[in-house]
Amino acid sequence: ANINRKNRDGNTPLHGAAFLGQADVVALLIKNKVEVNARNGQDETALGTVAPEWNAGVQRITQFFARILQLEIDIVAIKAARPRIAETLRQHGGKTSEQLK
């Protein structure tokens, strides 16, 4: 399977795992040589999806995507995992789109 495959919005599995706070999946993808700085259709990298401060808007978007994907999520765990995921991505060369310009 292609771990860098993009969906119709340009998101990779790394974008999804990072956004939904799945630190173990992020680590596994990195271990398997995922393209850390792949950009989606909105020009965001995976780091760009987790770097912003948590706020009500981010929470609503997270819950919205979870509903669409029919996922049961733990919003508290996702919020707590985001800084750790951002640091992991940075340690492996992850940058935001702004940093790549």
Residue pairs with C-beta under 8 A, 6 or more apart in sequence:
3 12
3 13
3 14
3 29
3 32
3 33
3 34
4 12
4 34
4 35
4 38
5 12
5 13
6 12
6 38
6 40
9 40
9 41
9 42
10 39
10 40
10 41
10 42
11 40
11 41
12 34
12 35
12 38
12 40
12 46
13 25
13 29
13 34
14 26
14 29
14 30
14 34
14 35
14 36
14 38
14 46
15 38
15 40
15 44
15 45
15 46
15 49
16 22
17 25
17 26
17 29
17 46
18 26
18 46
18 47
18 49
18 50
18 85
18 89
19 46
19 49
19 50
19 62
19 65
20 62
20 65
20 66
20 71
20 73
20 78
21 73
21 77
21 78
21 79
21 80
21 81
21 82
21 85
22 81
23 81
23 84
23 85
23 88
26 46
26 85
26 88
26 89
27 88
30 36
30 88
30 89
30 92
36 45
36 46
36 47
36 89
36 92
36 93
36 94
37 45
37 46
37 47
37 93
37 94
37 95
37 100
38 45
38 46
39 45
39 97
39 100
43 97
44 96
44 97
45 94
45 95
45 96
45 97
45 100
46 89
46 94
47 86
47 89
47 90
47 94
47 95
47 96
48 96
48 97
48 98
50 82
50 85
50 86
50 89
51 86
51 96
52 58
54 79
54 82
59 75
59 79
62 73
62 75
62 78
63 73
63 75
65 71
66 72
66 73
86 94
88 94
